[in-house]
Amino acid sequence: MKISQQEVEKMAHLARLDVDDELKKTLAGQLSDILDYIDALKDVDVEGVIPASGAAFMNNVLREDEEKPSPGPDVTLANAPERDQDFYVVPRVVK
């Protein structure tokens, strides 16, 4: 699958990254190579191969809920880049 420089530019914008034209070209090629490799993996015959491990095979991975007091807005918003009283301020993403 071929990734265009325009698609890289859109991804960079969504990730709030400043990417110059040379890096866009490089990333487009690298991402295309990655997707081509993943596409090739679809053709691998895995019949009879036992899965190695994964969360899907684990039992009882949930813990009991514990009620804890909230630390309050001063603690939870301490590292917020921008806040309005007791709320996070985030950039608008829907026009």
JOPE-V208403 format. One record per residue. N is the residue number from 0. RES is the residue in three letters. OMEGA is omega in whole degrees, -180 to 180 (none if undefined). D_LAST is the distance of its C-alpha to the last C-alpha in Angstrom with 1 decimal. Layout:
BEGIN
n->(N;N)
res->(RES;RES)
omega->(OMEGA;OMEGA)
d_last->(D_LAST;D_LAST)
END
This chain:
BEGIN
n->(0;1;2;3;4;5;6;7;8;9;10;11;12;13;14;15;16;17;18;19;20;21;22;23;24;25;26;27;28;29;30;31;32;33;34;35;36;37;38;39;40;41;42;43;44;45;46;47;48;49;50;51;52;53;54;55;56;57;58;59;60;61;62;63;64;65;66;67;68;69;70;71;72;73;74;75;76;77;78;79;80;81;82;83;84;85;86;87;88;89;90;91;92;93;94)
res->(MET;LYS;ILE;SER;GLN;GLN;GLU;VAL;GLU;LYS;MET;ALA;HIS;LEU;ALA;ARG;LEU;ASP;VAL;ASP;ASP;GLU;LEU;LYS;LYS;THR;LEU;ALA;GLY;GLN;LEU;SER;ASP;ILE;LEU;ASP;TYR;ILE;ASP;ALA;LEU;LYS;ASP;VAL;ASP;VAL;GLU;GLY;VAL;ILE;PRO;ALA;SER;GLY;ALA;ALA;PHE;MET;ASN;ASN;VAL;LEU;ARG;GLU;ASP;GLU;GLU;LYS;PRO;SER;PRO;GLY;PRO;ASP;VAL;THR;LEU;ALA;ASN;ALA;PRO;GLU;ARG;ASP;GLN;ASP;PHE;TYR;VAL;VAL;PRO;ARG;VAL;VAL;LYS)
omega->(-177;176;-179;177;178;178;176;179;180;178;180;178;180;179;-179;179;175;-175;180;-174;-180;179;177;-180;180;-179;178;179;-179;179;176;178;179;-180;176;179;179;178;179;180;178;-177;-178;178;-179;179;178;179;-180;178;-176;180;177;-178;-178;-177;-178;176;174;180;-179;177;176;176;176;178;179;179;178;178;178;-175;-179;180;-175;-180;-176;-178;180;179;179;180;176;-174;-177;-176;172;172;-178;179;177;-179;179;-179;none)
d_last->(30.0;28.9;25.9;24.7;23.9;20.5;19.9;21.3;19.0;15.9;17.6;18.5;15.0;14.0;17.2;16.8;20.0;21.5;23.4;25.7;26.7;29.9;28.4;25.8;28.8;30.7;28.0;27.4;31.1;31.4;28.6;30.1;33.5;32.2;30.7;33.9;36.0;34.1;34.4;38.2;38.5;37.8;41.2;43.2;45.8;45.5;47.9;50.1;48.2;48.0;44.6;45.2;43.1;39.8;38.1;38.5;42.2;42.4;43.7;42.9;40.1;38.7;39.9;40.6;38.1;39.3;38.2;37.8;36.9;33.6;34.0;31.9;28.8;30.8;31.6;28.4;26.2;28.8;27.1;23.5;22.1;20.6;21.3;21.3;24.7;24.8;21.2;19.3;16.5;13.9;11.1;7.5;6.5;3.8;0.0)
END
